[in-house]
């Protein structure tokens, strides 16, 4: 999608959302309706909006944003992007005595964070200790490094792991409790933290962060499309932004933090760096177009791993909707059109994707039962979307799936035996085996691979300072979240992206505030 068509699309969608009564309040009203934002909704923000629009803004529809007439010409810190990283940065900057502002190009806050499903990885947390889970930062580090094929930026990875527990504590301190713990592929211990009721993490997290941003009086403008960074005397000193696709403004700042996310929805760029992925569906919201990367490159920033794009194995193809890894983590299995398992469902995402792509049909079914449904609240949303097949017996489910009933029954019985003996003789799975699939009703979701995450991005150090090609910090410029590359290497572990946005988002807010104070 080119810039002109993207701008036109955002304008049209913004108008539709405002008409529907759930858009931004930049046009005038300053009424604060933040009290409702903690009860995240999985319903589309506007029934009249196209599917991709609703999914892009779902979960933040009750938020009230800062009216346009309250915009100032100067702030201590400008934060570009209102996802998890941007809002975390804003909260820490505010706590450090700064006057930050958040500028979001979409009609709603949240970005790809809203679509996060499984949870947030962290090690040695208080919630793990309360539940008797023995974990260590060293194990977390080693498993993440192995998952990234030993190509991760080790300095960033050490910082990430060592600050993961405190990030869980920080969220808890601001009313965002992630004390329900599951496991994702490539991990040996349960360290994926979810909301207490087991629901998807994204909408809950976004709602809680928006609520805190509003309670702290931090201005958050939506439909604020930042076009470029401004530079004076070698220092980044503000942004040029287009409001509501109509009003050009230049806003000055002592520091700028870019948290605009990745480019998983930019088909042109993906085709350029990874032509082999052309035509795959994407789980990304439509605003994930890599704007921040381009802006940073223009002022001298450099990039790493742009060709490292994660394909998620379990995406519902017709709706381009991610079926979260927690479904497998809580006991689901994958079966082929023959009704048989074909690999370790809890292997890393790249390996599970490869196993699906080896099937002639290039797709598979997630099969699970009532117990998994009770432990993964996101399944309720999948059912509402109409993508789940349901039956009271395995044989009846097989009929709906159009797979051999006898084969599926044997597969499930064999799996249940493996769970009972804690030994998967077929494929060596060792995690996500706490509960078998013996309790009806039974469920199935047809899935296939889809573009999910861009591991590559701009280069930063552990202070979140953006680096140039010589490895030197660009004065006044910071970045965090999926816009950054290097942390995940060639493959991201499920649950690490949410941890990244909180850990490095907080760091960006803290370090940018220190920079401003030192001026």
LOPAVO-210430 format. One record per residue: x, z, y of N, C-alpha, C in turn; residue in three letters. Coordinates in steps of 0.001 Angstrom, whole numbers, plus 500000, padded with zeros to 6 digits. Example, Ala and Ser with C-alpha at 12.3 -4.5 7.8 and 13.67 -1.06 7.14 Angstrom:
<guzas>
513190507800494310512300507800495500513200507800496700ala/512850507080497750513670507140498940512900507870500030ser/
</guzas>
This chain:
<guzas>
500843500000498805500000500000500000500876500000501241unk/500724499031502129501569499009503309501074499976504351unk/501886500171505397501570501205506389500260500912507118unk/500034499626507420498820499286508160497570499587507347unk/497583499184506067496412499436505229496231500911504947unk/497351501640504813497264503092504607496602503756505811unk/497029503353507002496451503935508221494971503648508309unk/494590502405508000493181502034508075492359502822507068unk/492911502989505858492203503733504821491994505176505228unk/493041505810505765492919507208506168491876507362507262unk/491819506399508210490840506464509289489433506402508731unk/489203505450507822487874505297507240487469506551506465unk/488416507069505675488117508252504873487853509458505752unk/488580509575506836488399510704507753487004510692508340unk/486563509491508759485216509372509336484168509751508309unk/484373509265507069483405509579506020483320511068505761unk/484482511727505767484504513166505495483850513957506615unk/484094513540507845483477514238508983481968514093508930unk/481508512844508622480071512607508525479458513473507437unk/480204513633506352479708514436505226479724515928505514unk/480330516313506632480327517715507027481432518537506445unk/482472517890505925483533518679505310484895518242505792unk/484973517514506861486247517033507369486893518023508295unk/487826517532509126488554518439509992487770518748511244unk/488229519759511953487583520170513185488408519805514396unk/489287518827514270490141518472515388489376517947516582unk/488165517510516367487425516911517462486901517935518452unk/486866519196518090486397520135519094486128521534518618unk/485329521723517547484932523069517163486122523927516793unk/486143525143517319487245526055517005486788527187516113unk/485575527088515616485057528132514751485902528277513510unk/486303529502513181487138529754512004486256530144510842unk/486316529319509767485502529585508590486369529916507391unk/487490530549507639488480530725506579488035531686505491unk/487041532495505721486699533516504733486301532925503396unk/485817531680503404485380531086502148486458530370501387unk/487641530292501916488632529406501309489236529929500032unk/489059531198499696489706531711498490488930531377497226unk/487662530959497375486894530585496194487021529084496017unk/488112528678495374488415527252495246487327526550494450unk/486971525354494894485963524577494208486597523370493555unk/486084523009492396486596521813491740485660520631491954unk/484610520828492726483723519729493026484332518840494090unk/484016517536494108484523516662495159484102517151496526unk/484972516941497520484706517427498862483527516735499501unk/483271515487499157482150514757499745481618513788498699unk/480339513909498391479805513072497335479788511602497723unk/479835511315499009479799509927499448481167509273499428unk/482210510087499275483572509546499350483984508926498030unk/484885507954498072485403507375496834486103508431495999unk/486228508138494688486829509108493768488184509591494225unk/489078508638494599490437509043494935490474509894496193unk/489516509677497104489453510482498317489039511905497989unk/487983512020497180487488513339496825488555514153496136unk/489300513505495220490330514237494503491471514632495423unk/491732513808496441492835514106497351492556515337498182unk/491289515594498465490973516684499381490244517836498701unk/489881517683497412489161518722496708489934520030496730unk/489207521131496905489860522434496860490135523010498224unk/490067522187499265490295522691500611489100522388501503unk/487971522015500897486844521519501673486182522583502535unk/486426523862502242485810524907503049486686525312504234unk/487859524735504338488782525132505390488353524591506741unk/488704525328507784488483524894509158489848524770509802unk/490104523628510431491425523356510956491468523477512479unk/492672523459513004492865523688514433492328522506515248unk/491513522784516255490978521695517089492101520966517827unk/491920519672517997492920518823518638493228519264520060unk/492231519818520748492462520201522151493354521443522283unk/493724522044521147494639523183521188496099522780520943unk/496343521480520816497693520987520565498611521258521762unk/499815521727521455500817521965522504501924520918522408unk/502677520793523471503763519817523500505026520311522818unk/505115521640522609506339522197522054506044523400521174unk/506764523486520058506683524619519140508102525000518719unk/508258526201518209509572526594517695509954525714516507unk/508997525553515588509253524792514361508053523896514065unk/508314522618513849507280521692513406507435521494511907unk/506345521671511169506340521489509716505484520269509408unk/506076519289508761505386518034508469504891518071507032unk/503581518249506860502998518312505529502399519675505235unk/501130519692504810500423520953504577500131521189503102unk/501113520889502247500997521277500847501530522681500664unk/501807523041499417502287524393499137503599524711499813unk/504520523754499865505817523998500500505662524190501999unk/504871523334502630504697523421504080504038524711504524unk/502995525110503796502305526340504193503147527575503898unk/503901527551502803504806528670502513505869528790503604unk/506409527643504022507407527637505091506825528194506382unk/505618527794506696504978528254507931504775529763507927unk/504353530303506790504117531743506699505400532538506859unk/506487532060506251507766532767506386508334532615507799unk/508159531446508394508623531255509776507866532175510726unk/506578532285510519505758533172511348506188534625511161unk/506444535009509921506885536377509638508233536681510271unk/509011535619510538510320535785511179510229535742512697unk/509002535731513215508815535764514662508715534421515339unk/508623533358514548508552532015515118507109531609515448unk/507022530528516224505731529921516550505701528538515899unk/505319528455514606505324527175513911504000526430514035unk/504045525139513749502833524324513668502945523458512421unk/501806523203511780501772522337510608501006521066510953unk/501586519921510632500954518622510874500733517929509530unk/499485517610509221499126516998507946498420515668508188unk/498909514603507562498340513274507825496975513058507180unk/496679513784506102495408513610505415494299514420506099unk/493041514169505733491937514910506345491834516362505898unk/492591516727504868492551518078504336493962518563504015unk/494158519863504050495419520449503600495472520429502077unk/496671520563501546496815520721500100497703519712499427unk/497533518432499764498356517407499140498309517455497627unk/499425517122496997499495517139495539499405518539494957unk/499672519560495774499556520935495280498156521194494755unk/497160520638495434495774520827495028495537520351493604unk/496272519343493187496048518758491869496879519418490770unk/497709520400491139498511521105490137497604521830489157unk/498002521835487911497105522354486889497658523544486123unk/498773523368485421499168524357484414499558525709484981unk/500405525747486013500811527030486567502162526963487244unk/502746528133487473504015528275488192505012529014487314unk/506112528368486997507125529000486160507946530017486939unk/508244531131486300509105532168486884509568533072485757unk/510762533614485904511342534459484851511593535875485366unk/511593536817484421511824538239484713510836538789485745unk/509582538357485630508575538791486599507924540101486161unk/507302540752487111506624542013486803505456541788485844unk/504828540619485942503698540344485056504173540076483631unk/505308539430483479505879539264482146506197540623481529unk/506814541491482314507194542808481815505966543620481422unk/504902543516482232503666544236481923503070543776480593unk/503278542505480255502678541929479051503657541861477881unk/504806542489478037505762542564476948506480541266476650unk/506544540368477618507235539088477435508697539271477840unk/509582539101476891511014539247477163511590537897477587unk/511989537800478824512496536548479371513748536861480181unk/514503535836480530515685536030481357515901534826482249unk/516542535067483380516883533967484281517827532988483597unk/518700533506482759519661532640482073518948531672481132unk/517953532165480397517204531306479481516410530266480264unk/515786530688481345515021529775482209515939528676482737unk/517106529070483195518079528115483721518497527116482637unk/518867527622481480519373526760480415518311525802479888unk/517074526281479775516007525411479282515649524336480301unk/515695524687481585515427523695482623516548522661482691unk/517783523128482549518927522213482556518853521264481360unk/518507521783480195518349520947479009517221519949479205unk/516123520414479784514983519529480031515329518389480976unk/516227518656481933516657517640482882517827516821482404unk/518158516958481119519260516218480473520605516534481118unk/520737517782481569521988518271482152522407517491483404unk/521406516925484100521700516164485323521192516870486570unk/520624518061486416520098518813487558521219519225488502unk/520876519370489791521803519957490753521898521445490409unk/523021521852489886523146523213489337523062524290490409unk/523547524001491603523471524982492685522013525234493074unk/521248524155493216519827524304493525519104525000492380unk/519472524650491147518800525226489987519045526730489875unk/520269527176490120520546528612490101519710529338491155unk/519655528786492365518868529411493426517394529467493024unk/516912528382492473515518528263492040515157529346491028unk/515945529452489985515671530423488926515793531858489440unk/516856532126490181517114533495490641516074533996491634unk/515359533081492278514352533482493266512918533274492790unk/512766532968491509511417532692491002510558533950490908unk/511145535050490449510373536286490314509902536808491669unk/510788536770492663510403537254493997509324536373494616unk/509275535097494224508227534207494727506860534615494173unk/506832535025492908505591535537492321505150536804493039unk/506114537688493328505807538928494054505284538620495455unk/505903537650496123505482537293497488504047536773497490unk/503737535902496558502363535396496478501383536538496236unk/501746537447495338500875538588495048500658539439496292unk/501695539559497110501607540388498317500667539801499365unk/500393538491499262499475537867500224498148537483499555unk/497856538132498447496549537976497814496417536799496878unk/497540536251496415497504535134495469498151535615494181unk/497337536095493264497851536736492047497875535746490890unk/499061535583490302499251534684489163499751535512487973unk/498834536204487333499215537148486277498744536747484882unk/498166535552484761497785535026483456498898534073483043unk/499582534367481940500817533644481618500661532814480351unk/501050531529480449501018530627479305502389529959479189unk/502447528857478441503719528202478192503563526689478307unk/504627526003478715504607524547478803505727523970477944unk/505736522646477812506702521976476951508143522186477390unk/509030522360476412510438522551476701510830523992476950unk/509864524889476924510117526313477146509979527081475830unk/510751528152475701510661528992474505509891530279474771unk/509769530651476047509053531879476403507894531564477336unk/506898532418477293505768532274478207506220532680479612unk/506261531690480518506639532006481900505836531189482906unk/504774530517482440503944529717483334502791530567483846unk/502885530994485094501940531947485684500730531226486291unk/499546531721485925498290531115486377497401532175487033unk/496315531744487680495344532713488185494813533586487049unk/494332534732487385493921535722486391492909535194485388unk/492010534300485838490972533789484942491430532578484133unk/492699532187484257493210531065483491492878529703484062unk/492374529670485277492001528399485887493224527643486391unk/493001526394486792494089525574487317494677526233488558unk/496000526162488687496684526896489749496523526260491120unk/496404524920491176496520524222492446495504524589493504unk/494226524488493168493194524739494163493157526208494577unk/493427527084493639493497528514493941494648528795494905unk/495788528180494631496968528379495475496744527833496875unk/496221526613496968495979526003498280494987526828499093unk/493901527248498438492900528042499145493507529337499688unk/494337529990498862494961531232499308495952531028500430unk/496731529957500367497702529680501424497009529299502728unk/495972528476502638495219528117503848494634529360504490unk/494081530246503665493505531477504200494559532289504944unk/495745532418504365496811533183505011497309532512506286unk/497424531190506256497839530451507453496862530707508595unk/495592530676508287494580530905509323494579532358509793unk/494726533285508858494755534699509239495945535016510128unk/497048534287509935498240534496510759498197533706512065unk/497128532968512281496984532223513526497943531055513656unk/498360530490512538499278529351512567498461528072512745unk/498706527292513787497944526057513974498220525058512860unk/497156524474512320497259523475511260496378522298511645unk/497018521203512019496300520007512433496270518999511290unk/495084518471510993494975517409510001494735516079510711unk/494764514978509937494728513636510529495847513486511548unk/496966514134511268498143514111512148499269513413511401unk/499375512112511608500286511262510840501637511152511552unk/502601511937511097503928511899511705504614510592511321unk/505064509853512339505661508535512129507185508561512106unk/507773509458512883509237509515512893509731510835513459unk/510975511129513154511656512297513695512384511877514965unk/512401512740515956513137512440517180514484513159517153unk/515473512526517739516839513053517733517421512976519141unk/518096514042519539518795514057520829520135514769520655unk/521198514109521088522552514674520990522889515101519560unk/522466514285518599522788514557517209521955515627516541unk/520914516087517213520070517152516665518623516678516577unk/517984516941515447516555516644515314515787517619516199unk/514987517074517102514340517943518094512846517708518231unk/512209517124517213510767516951517285510280515790516449unk/509026515418516693508400514339515923507520513483516825unk/507313512246516390506304511384516989505158511303515993unk/503958511569516470502816511694515569501607510960516128unk/500836510366515224499599509675515589498426510521515116unk/497624510997516067496477511835515748495213510982515621unk/494487511222514526493213510547514302493321509037514432unk/494497508494514123494772507066514199494469506494515580unk/494591507336516596494242506882517941495209507354519020unk/495672508599518930496450509196520012497899509433519595unk/498827508752520265500258508949520022500758510142520822unk/501488511024520146502048512192520816503499512396520372unk/504292512934521267505627513387520911505660514890521071unk/506006515585519998506033517046520015507467517500519807unk/507944518334520696509323518810520585509373520141519844unk/510534520414519252510708521643518474512184521969518377unk/512468523228518127513856523640517914514327523290516506unk/513373523097515578513686522697514210512483522002513604unk/512749521147512628511694520433511908511892520636510407unk/510795520936509719510813521049508261509925519941507697unk/510470519122506822509707518040506206509287518462504794unk/507980518511504576507433518910503268506320517934502891unk/506625516655502940505610515611502801505365515166501367unk/506060515749500403505833515386499011506591514140498589unk/506255513655497400506950512515496830506285511192497135unk/506526510190496243505975508857496497505246508316495268unk/504628509205494520503950508801493293502750507918493475unk/502238507797494712501101506910494983501530505644495719unk/502830505447495877503356504269496567503740503218495526unk/502786502364495199502998501389494133504132500435494454unk/504262500073495726505311499137496117506702499732495888unk/506879500982496295508183501618496126508485501865494647unk/507476502288493899507677502516492469508070501216491773unk/507408500134492131507743498837491535509164498418491889unk/509621498833493063510966498479493505512033499253492737unk/511833500555492598512869501372491946512694501469490439unk/511442501263489944511174501322488512510151500248488127unk/510560498994488106509624497916487773508982498074486402unk/509617498817485503509051499019484169507793499877484185unk/507550500581485294506362501443485396505197500777486117unk/505384499550486519504337498838487250503076498742486395unk/501945499070487007500664498979486313500172500280485730unk/501020501296485650500564502590485136499665503278486159unk/498688504036485671497856504832486574498716505959487138unk/498271506552488244498996507664488841498071508857489022unk/498612510046488830497844511271489047497957511759490484unk/498731511071491310499013511540492660497865511274493629unk/497702512167494583496728511931495645497252510811496550unk/496344510125497230496692508883497912497671509066499067unk/497865510286499524498801510513500620500254510609500191unk/500513510584498873501880510734498375502602509393498389unk/503037508987499570503591507644499747505055507631500176unk/505702508790500208507125508833500508507477508727501979unk/506531509022502859506776508911504308507977509742504746unk/508052510968504246509110511867504683510490511376504294unk/510588510772503119511879510238502679512350509154503647unk/511455508244504002511803507159504919512208507693506286unk/511477508684506777511793509263508089513170509921508083unk/513463510629507019514741511337506923515900510352506778unk/515704509306505991516753508292505868517067507653507217unk/516051507490508039516218506845509340517121507652510270unk/517176508976510070518020509813510934519320510217510233unk/519637509541509134520927509776508493520910510554507208unk/519745510973506760519666511686505495519902510752504324unk/520298511315503210520568510503502030519668510946500886unk/519610510128499832518703510411498726519455510454497391unk/518771510975496394519322511047495046518192510843494042unk/518490510178492936517582510061491787516241509385492088unk/516184508460493027514901507831493350514300507094492156unk/515117506685491208514596505967490048514125506908488932unk/514257508200489153513823509173488144512376509578488419unk/511470508901487752510032509109487963509426509625486668unk/508747510752486757508183511347485553506835510744485206unk/506729510311483966505462509858483419504895510996482587unk/503709511440482940503077512548482212502349511989480994unk/502484512642479846501891512084478622500380512172478541unk/499757513160479208498319513368478990497522513142480275unk/497240511883480535496447511493481704495206510754481216unk/494034511197481670492801510488481348492810509193482157unk/492801508075481465493126506803482099492058506284483062unk/490790506368482684489732505797483520489634506476484876unk/489884507775484910489786508524486156491155508894486722unk/492220508436486075493599508744486509493770510240486729unk/493238511034485830493182512481486020494083513193485016unk/494933514048485541495849514803484692495106515823483846unk/495380515818482561494895516872481662496063517826481479unk/495943518994482048497054519917482193497730520327480895unk/499015520608481019499828520986479870499373522307479259unk/498655523102480027498169524376479495497238524176478310unk/496566523030478239495681522763477099496495522762475808unk/497649522106475837498534522132474662499188523503474508unk/499547524099475640500184525408475586499305526467474958unk/497981526279475051497048527241474463496560526815473084unk/497159525741472526496891525448471124496416524059470756unk/496176523160471726495687521819471388496754521016470666unk/496293520038469892497191519109469221496901517691469698unk/497835516779469469497651515364469777497522514592468477unk/496525513705468412496353512889467210496226511419467599unk/496611510564466695496556509117466905495193508561466505unk/495053507236466608493814506573466198493590506712464696unk/494629507107463966494496507349462528494067508783462227unk/493894509591463284493473510974463088494595511893462674unk/495849511481462932497002512257462487497887512664463663unk/498531513824463521499551514208464488500738513261464342unk/501500513123465448502619512185465410503868512722466097unk/503856514007466447505027514582467087504789516009467523unk/505822516614468110505745517974468642505101517933470016unk/503880518417470111503120518358471359503755519170472482unk/504612520130472125505206521010473128506655520661473434unk/507040519437473102508351518960473511508300518635475001unk/509433518255475577509453517911477002508593516680477255unk/508188516514478513507231515462478847507744514068478525unk/509020513838478743509555512511478455509484512196476973unk/509733513198476132509715512972474689508291512816474157unk/507346513580474686505955513430474257505427512065474701unk/505781511655475913505387510326476394505938509238475479unk/507204509367475120507831508372474248507117508294472901unk/506686509430472382506005509432471084504654508732471166unk/503966508871472305502686508172472493502918506669472636unk/503946506309473368504232504888473594504648504169472312unk/505065504918471297505423504302470020504183503934469204unk/503051504543469546501803504213468854501345502824469293unk/500757502071468392500315500719468730499266500724469836unk/498453501774469884497386501863470891497862502423472225unk/499091502956472279499666503532473506498785504631474104unk/497980505270473279497116506365473729496893507306472552unk/496315508459472847496076509447471803494908510333472217unk/494559511253471345493507512222471652494085513635471639unk/493737514412472655493952515850472623492783516462471868unk/493056517225470843492007517867470053492172519378470158unk/491077520066470487491130521527470615489759522116470324unk/489659523435470469488409524092470098487927525043471186unk/486892525817470853486280526722471823487264527760472339unk/488186528191471484489162529183471916490061528657473020unk/490551527435472859491372526829473904490560526685475189unk/489325526232475060488453526072476233488288527392476984unk/488162528480476250487965529785476896489213530255477628unk/490382529792477181491639530227477783492145529280478876unk/491583528097478950491982527116479971490737526702480742unk/490508527336481878489284527109482633489166525682483163unk/490300524976483280490256523600483761489435522707482837unk/489273523112481584488480522307480644487051522159481147unk/486530523184481814485173523087482364485069521921483341unk/486129521723484136486144520605485070486201519269484323unk/486996519211483271487086517975482492485716517616481901unk/484983518653481457483648518428480897482707517899481978unk/482763518498483170481919518025484283482204516576484629unk/483461516178484477483848514813484792483378513821483731unk/482924514322482598482426513448481555483481512813480682unk/484673513442480596485763512835479817486002513552478490unk/485165514524478166485370515331476965484307515016475918unk/484752514759474699483835514600473566483690515953472889unk/482466516292472499482181517616471944481373517491470659unk/481684518325469670480925518329468417481049519694467753unk/480109519985466845480108521283466167480979521295464925unk/481385520121464455482259520048463295483382519041463565unk/484457519170462830485571518237462960485118516829462562unk/484295516744461502483831515439461040482992514739462110unk/482127515502462775481294514911463828482132514505465028unk/483162515300465313484068514943466413484813513658466082unk/485261513532464843485967512326464409485089511096464583unk/483805511248464307482875510131464462482811509675465922unk/482777510643466840482759510305468268484078509661468706unk/485172510130468127486486509604468472486764508255467818unk/485923507933466802486120506711466020487470506730465287unk/487769507904464697488957508040463856488478508482462471unk/489270508265461416488866508665460063488608510169459962unk/487414510520459554487017511926459513487867512734458533unk/488111512162457362488885512899456362490296513172456859unk/490883512186457521492244512350458032492289513415459120unk/491314513398460016491309514394461092491092515790460530unk/490199515908459554489943517218458936491219517740458270unk/491932516870457562493187517280456925494220517681457973unk/494275516930459078495227517230460152494970518611460746unk/493699518905461044493360520204461645493599521337460645unk/493222521125459393493448522159458372494938522434458194unk/495727521377458174497174521534458031497758522278459222unk/497271521925460418497730522605461627497364524085461589unk/496150524401461192495731525800461120496610526583460148unk/497003525940459063497906526581458116499279526821458726unk/499735525859459550501027526007460220500993527173461209unk/499869527302461919499728528412462868499751529736462117unk/499063529798460986498999531034460211500382531426459690unk/501145530452459252502469530738458695503570530734459751unk/503188530354460981504146530240462092505274529260461760unk/504907528189461043505901527191460660505266525807460627unk/505661524954461577505167523589461633506145522688460875unk/505901522545459569506817521777458730506859520307459106unk/505777519792459683505712518368460008506607517983461188unk/506500518737462301507184518302463519507975519402464235unk/508035520570463642508892521611464185508418522256465471unk/507132522200465747506610522883466932506710524390466730unk/507149525100467773507306526558467667506537527321468738unk/505996526629469720505265527305470803503835526785470893unk/502991527536471610501585527167471686500911527295470328unk/501343528301469563500837528493468198500273529896468007unk/499781530492469069499240531845468963497846531866468343unk/497123530754468465495743530689467969495514529359467269unk/494779529413466146494504528163465424493269527470466007unk/492857526395465367491700525608465846490540525739464869unk/490224526970464479489204527177463441487816527487463986unk/487677527706465271486379528087465818485681526975466562unk/484450526628466130483647525602466785483082526137468112unk/482644525238469005482677523779468892484077523210469093unk/484184521907468814485460521211468910485396520154470021unk/486557519858470574486619518962471736487748517950471583unk/487584516812472242488625515792472256488605515053473589unk/489801514754474095489948513974475325490941512856475047unk/490554511621475300491482510514475112492416510428476310unk/493693510319476026494710510319477080495750509226476863unk/496551509003477882497683508091477803498643508452478918unk/499827507870478931500813508188479965500388507695481353unk/500819508425482376500560508039483761501648508574484673unk/501891507890485773502889508342486749502440509665487335unk/503344510640487311502946511986487712503816512583488810unk/505119512352488767506006513089489666507269512278489918unk/507747512368491158508996511690491492510095512742491633unk/511024512735490690512096513732490704513083513489491842unk/513215512233492261514168511905493309513637512181494703unk/514566512277495649514182512522497039515416512749497886unk/515233513413499010516354513629499924517247514748499407unk/518470514742499862519462515723499425519482516909500382unk/519384518120499817519471519351500609520478520298499957unk/520820521369500673521587522469500081520648523648499857unk/521170524769499399520304525916499101519717526564500343unk/520198526189501528519574526637502779518450525704503196unk/518158524715502366517164523651502598517533522754503782unk/518775522775504205519239521858505248519394520461504650unk/518909519456505349519037518081504876520469517609505116unk/521048516981504103522442516553504182522559515046504399unk/523616514642505104523881513221505282524791512717504158unk/525214511458504242526007510868503164527366511535502997unk/527813512258504024529082512970503945528920514404503459unk/527689514777503121527432516121502633527313517165503724unk/527168516727504962527042517656506087525583517783506521unk/525219518978506965523838519239507375523496518498508650unk/522299517906508670521774517287509880521172518401510729unk/521693518604511888521310519750512719519810519749513025unk/519192520865512720517779521054513052516794520505512045unk/517273519966510918516373519322509960516434520012508598unk/515267520402508096515130521086506820514081520356505980unk/514120520558504665513140519915503781512935520752502534unk/511741520650501957511424521404500734510294520721499989unk/510244520956498682509180520408497859509546519091497211unk/508539518315496862508769517082496116509485516010496933unk/509541516170498248510300515231499080511798515330498793unk/512200516417498148513611516694497840513946516223496428unk/515167515756496219515616515356494893516740516235494383unk/517013516143493099518168516823492517517862518018491649unk/516843518778491991516570520013491254516222519745489791unk/515399518751489546514856518540488200515679517588487344unk/516634516892487949517419515934487180516566514774486712unk/516718514394485462516030513219484938514657513523484339unk/514278514789484276512980515144483696512570516525484183unk/511334516634484664510873517929485161510094518671484082unk/510352519957483984509606520841483085508278521203483738unk/507187521135482967505873521506483484505859522926484012unk/505318523120485219505272524435485844506380524660486852unk/507391523778486851508503523965487785508229523404489173unk/507296522483489295507028521918490634506348522943491532unk/505397523702490985504737524730491794505736525802492185unk/506613526158491252507657527134491587508560526592492689unk/508912525318492601509796524715493602509202524773495003unk/507926524427495139507352524378496487507280525766497125unk/507027526777496310506960528129496868508366528652497176unk/509276528529496216510632529068496388511358528395497555unk/511383527071497557512115526370498605511316526258499899unk/509987526285499800509179526334501016509452527610501789unk/509466528727501086509796530002501727511193529958502352unk/512149529433501588513524529369502082513628528511503344unk/512891527422503382512912526563504574512382527304505791unk/511321528077505600510785528854506716511757529903507198unk/512416530581506265513379531631506613514609531054507299unk/515183530007506710516436529447507243516229528680508540unk/515109528035508703514849527350509975514655528363511095unk/514038529500510767513859530552511771515215531133512170unk/516083531332511196517430531823511516518169530832512414unk/517991529549512125518632528516512931518128528550514375unk/516820528665514536516236528687515882516718529907516661unk/516760531043516008517196532270516676518652532194517120unk/519441531418516388520870531320516702521168530354517853unk/520145529608518275520371528616519335520549529262520699unk/
</guzas>
